[in-house]
Amino acid sequence: MSFNWRSENVANQVSGVGGYATTIAVDASGNIHVAYWDYIAGKLNYTVKSGGVWSNPITIDTINPAGTTRGYFYVSMALDSVGNPHISYFNWLNGDLKHAWKTGNNWTTEIVEAGVGKAYAYTAIVVDPSGNTHILYTDGAPPTLKYVVKSGNSWSTPENADPNLNTGYFLSLAIDNNGNLHASYQHYVSPSSKELNYVLKPQNGAWQAPQIVDSGSDLGEWTSITSDSTGNIHISYRDLANQCLKYAMKPYGAAWQTPVALLSGGNFEMTSITADAAGNIDVSFYNDMNGTLEFIGKSGGTWGTPQIVDSTFDSGAYCHLALDSKGNRHISYFRTVGATSMSNGITYLMHAFAIPQFIFRPLCTVMGPNNKKFLCLKGGPNDRIGLYGCQKGPTFELQFKEQTVDPKKILILNMDEIPKNMRASLENMLKKMAKEK
């Protein structure tokens, strides 16, 4: 299965040059939530797409002096069981770690820990099914990796998730189906030695000893971690020294496998990884050398070729990937116009979404009732599907352009070209056929 990507403006113009950090989540009703840092205005902003329409962005908090920025600044969002967004972030003005959440139409903010983010500002948040809010963050300089949880109305005493110093850079946090927490991050051992680290916190247990997933002279930046439905752990990250986009996997109950390079010969930043219900793994990333937002996926145990999602001007900075309840892919990111970097020009907040494509090879054409032509496709060993119908299986009355049938050619079927009342049954059939290939 491949994807046909579409992009749309979310905010017509992020003031001035624009933002540093976006985060996206989709609730069970299909509403798309995006939060982002507009550092030119000094604001943490939020918008939601409901009923096909994006709301006007609102400001949740003022977090930096207008027009100033520093280093890397993370904003992380998660939804609770009823779809309310929760955001962890730092106030640049005083280094406070903060938590914002939305109930109904109202936002509330609170200080989680004061003064800890004056040097570094990495944070990630998840909310468990019981409504407990978990935050991972960096504290101090050199930074340590800290953790707090809010149960009821009270935050726990901060604790170390990793006892080492100079660690927690580019952190990412995930929660699995059993309530266990998983974190990935960079450990800065020395100027010539970096590690990609992983640490686990079992549900109701203590943080375990950190594990080294990969090591080298300069790697472990822009980590992103996720857990699939069977408990396997997946991490995407950058290996800058070898100019690679890399991927590591830990099968459930087993040791980490040797990391693999998905792409090489470039500067692949801001990676974001997801796993869908079928076990497919997807990674979005910003190709800094080309100024493009790109995507690569693993299906049936095999990685596909990368797709360019958006190559308009300079697109893809601070991208974040999310799945909706139907498994559709969504990416939030920035597009900068009239510039070669995020430091000048005009920046727009963007949303990219994927329309599934199913690829099949034509078999033949046959004449059906009322002289209608059937284009028969083979998707599996025992299945044929035709446009205007098929010789086996259900009939779909689909208008399709006349074309010469060549068995060597590949036909790409875009789901948005299918009548809405037929998409669900056709998509289910095509997915079944694709699995049998």
N, C-alpha and C positions, 0 to 999 in steps of 0.2 A: 504494500500500500504506500502510495506517495501522497503529496499534499499540494493543493493549489492555494497559495497564500494571497491574502488581500490585506491592505493597510488602510487606516483611517486616522484622521486627526482627532485627538481627544481634547486638547486645549489648543485653541487657535494660535496662541503664541505664549510660551513661557517667557516671562518678562526678561528683556535683554537677551543675554546669552543662553540662559536656561538653567537646567538642573543637574544635580549630581545625586543620583539614586532614584530608581523607580521600583515599585513592588506591586504585584497584581495577584488577585485571588477571585475565584468565581464561586458564588454560592449555589445551593441546591436548586434554586429557582432560575438559574442562568444569569443573574445579575453580575456584572463585571465591575469589581472594585479596584481602583488604582490610587495609590498614594505616591507622592514624589516630593523631592526637595527642590524648591525653586530658590537657589541660593542668591540670585541677583536681588530678588525681593526679600530674601531672608525668611522665607515661609516654608512650613510643612503643609502641603496642600493635598486635597482628596477630591475625587470625582467618582461617580458610579454610572454605569450604563444600565438602564432599566427600561423595558419595553422598547428597545431599539434606539433609545435616545440618551446621550451623555448629559449628565447634569453640569451646571456651571461649577467650576472648581471652587471649593471653599477652603479657607485657611483654618487649620486646626491649631497651629501654634507658630509663634515667631521664634526662630531657632538660631539665627545668626545675624550680625550686622549686615544691612543691605549691601550687596556688591562684593562680599568677601567670601572666601572659601579657604579650605586647608586640606591637604592630603585626601584620604579616602574617608567618606562619610556614609555610613550605612543607615538605611531605613528599611524596616522589616514589618510585614503585615501577615496576619493569620485570621481566619474566621472561626468563631465559636460555633456550637452545635445549632444555633438558630440563625446563623448567617451574619451576626454582628462583627464588624472588623475591629481588630486590636492591632496597635502599632507600637513597636519599640523604636526608640531613636534617642539621640543625644541633643541636648541644648548646647550649641556651640558657645553661647555667651558665657556659661559658667561650668560647662562640663557635666551637667546633671544627666543621668540616665533617666528617661521618662517613658511612661506608658500612656497611650491614648486609646480610648475605646468609644464606640458609638452605640447608643441605645435609642431606638426610635429615630428621631431626627436630631438628637443632641449628642455632641461630643464632650467627653470629660478627659482631662489630663491630670496626671499625678507624677510626682517625683518618686522614682524607685530607689535610687541611691545618688546622693549629691556629690558633685565634684570629681567624678571618676573618669570622665572622658575628655579631659583637657588636652591630652597628648594624642590619644588614639580613640577612634569612634566606631568600633565594630560592634554590631549587635544583631541578634536574631531572636525570633519569637515563634512559639507554637502554643496552641490551646488544645488541651486534651478533651475527650468526650464528656468528662465530668465538669468542664468549665474552668479547670485550673489553668492559669497562665504561666508559661515557662519562658524565661528570658536568659539568654547567654550573651556575655559581653566582655569587652576588654577593660581592664582597670589599671591605671597608673602608667608609669614610664620607667623602665621597660615594662610592657604590659604583662599582666597575668590574665588567665581565662577564668571568669567568674560566672556563677549561676545563682538565680533566685527563682522562686515560684510563689505565685499568689493563689492561696486557697481561701475561699470566702472573701473577706475584705482585708486580709493581712498578707504582707510579703514576708517570706522567710528571711533569716539571716543569710547574707551572701556567703557562698562557699566556693572553694577552688574546684573547678572541673579538671584542671591540670595543674600540678604543683610547680611546674617549670616556669622560669622567667622568660621574657621575650617570646611569648607565644600567644596564639589566638588571632593572628592576622588573617584577614580574608575568611572569617568563620562562616559556617552554615550549620543549621540545626534542623533535624527532622524527627518526627515521632512515628513509630510503627503501629500496626494494628493491636499490639499487646500493651501499648502505653510506654514502651521503652524509648529513651531519648538517644539520638545518635548525632555526633558533631564531627565536622571536618574543619581543619584550619591549618595555617602554616606555623611551624616552629622555626624561628630565626636563630639558628645555632651560632653562626658566625657570618661575616660578610661573604665567605666562600662556601658556606654549607647551610642548606635549608632542608626542611623535612615537611612532607605532607603527613599530618597526624590525624588520628581518629580516636575518639573516646566514646564510651558507652555508659549510660546510666540506666540500669534496669528499673522497671516500675517499682516504686517504693524501696529502691535500693540506693547504694552510694555510687558515686562516679568511680569507674574502674581505672586501672592504669592505662595511660595513653599508649597507642600502638603506632609504630612507624609504618605508613603505607608505601611511601616512596621517599627517596632522598637524592640530593644532587647539589650542584653549585648554586642553582637559582630556579626553584620550582615551588609549587604549592600555593601559588597565587590564584585568586578568583575561584575558590573552591565552591562547589555546590553539592549537596548530599540529599539522597532520597532513599526510601525503603519501598520495595514492591510488596505485592499482596502475599507473597510466600516468605517474606522476611529477609530476602537478599538485600544487601546494602550496595548502593552505587554512588560513586563520586566522579565529578568532572572537575578539571583544573588545568592551569597553564604551566607548562615547563618552558620558561623563558630562555634558559640556557640553550636548549635544543630546538627552540622555536616550534613547540608542539602543543596541540590540544590533546590532553591525555584523559584516560578513563580507567578507574579501578573498581573492582567488584569483590565483595565478600559474600560468598554463598552462605545461606542460613546454617549456622552451626559449624562452619568451616573457617579456615584461615583465608587471608586476603590472597587473591590471585595476583600474578604479576601484572602491573599496569601496562596498558597498551596505548600507543599513539594513534589517535583517530585521524589527525591531520598534522602535517609538518610544513616547514618553510614559511611560517607566518607568525604574526603576533595576535594570538587568539585570547581575547580578554572577556571578562564579565560573563563567565559561563553560568548556565542555569540548567538544571537537570530535573526530569520528571519520569515517573513510571506509571503506565496506565494499568487498567484492570487485567488486560491480557498479557502483561509482562513486557510490553514494548517500552524501550528506553529512548528518550528524546533529550537532545542537548541544543540549546540556543546559545549563541555567542556573538561577540562583536569582533569582526576581522578588522583590526586597526590599520593594517597595511592598505586595505582596499576601501575602508570606510563603509563596510556593508554589514547588515544584520544577516546572520546565516543560521542554518539549522541542520542537524544530522540526527538520524534515527536508527535504532536497532530493532529489527523485527524478525522473529523466527530464528534468533541467535546470530543474525548477520547484520553488520552495520551497512547502511546504504551510503550513497554518495551525498555530499553536502548540497543543500539547496540555498540559493540566495533568496532571502525573504524580502529584503528591501535594499536597493542600491541607489536610491534617490539622494543626491548630494552626499552628506555624511550621515549614515543611518546606523543605529544599533547600539549606541552608547548606553550603558547602564540597563541592559535588557534583562528582563525577568520573565520566565516561562511558567505557565500554569495550565491545568486541565480543568474542564468543566465536568459535570456529572455524566455527560455522554461521551467523554473522552476526547472532545475537541480541544485543539491547542490554541492558546492565547499568549501573546507576548506584549509587554509594555516596554517602551524604549524611547530614546530621544533621537530626533532628526535635526541636524544643524545645517542651516542654509546660508550660503554666502561666506563660508569659512572652511578652513582645513582642519580645525580642531574645535574643542569645546570652549576655547578661550576667546573666541570672537565669533561674530555672526549672530544669527537669530535662531533660537532653538524651539522646536515644537515637540510636545508630548504626543506620542503615537501609540496605536494599538494595532497589532497584526493578528489575524486569525486564519486558521487553516481549514480549508474545505477538502474533505477526503477525496482522493482520486483512486480509481481502481484500474489497473492496467491489464489488458488481455490481448491475445493475438486473434485476429479474425480467422475463422475456419472457412466459411463459404456463405453464399447468399442463396436463398430459396424463395420461391414465390408462394405466398400464403393466400388465405381467403381474400376475396375482393381485389386480387392482383396486388396485394401489398407485399413489398419486398422485406424479407427477414434477413438481418445480418446476424449470423451465428458466431458466438465467441466461445472459446474454451477456457475455463478458469480452473478446472480440476479434472481428475481422471474420468468422472462420470457426469459432469455437468456441462450443459451448454446454455447460454443465454443469448437471446437475440433482441435487437432493437427493432421495434414494431412487434416483437414477440419472440418465441423460441420454439424449437421442435420438441424440447423436453422441458419440463418444469413449468412454472407459472408464466403467464403472458403479461407483458408490460407494454401498453400502447404508448410508445415513446417516439415522438417526431425526431428524426435524425437525418442529417444531410446525406444525399446520395454520394457514394464513394466507391472507388474500385477496391475490391477485396484482395489484399496481398498478404499471404500468410507470414511474410517476413516483416510486415509493418506492425507497429504496436498502436493500439487504440487506447486513448486516455479518456475516461468517462468522468466528467466533473459532476458531482452530486447536485450542485446548484442549477444544473441544466435539466434536472429531472423534476417533473411536477411534484409539488409538496406532498400531495396525498399518496404518492408512490415511493417516496424516498426511504422511509423506514424499512419497509419490507424488501425493497431492492438492495439497500445497503446491507441488511442482515444476510441476504443470499450471497452477495458479493464477498462479504467477509468470510462466510463459510467456504466459498469456492477458493478464495485466496489461501486459506489455511491448508487446503488439500493439494495445493500446487507442489 
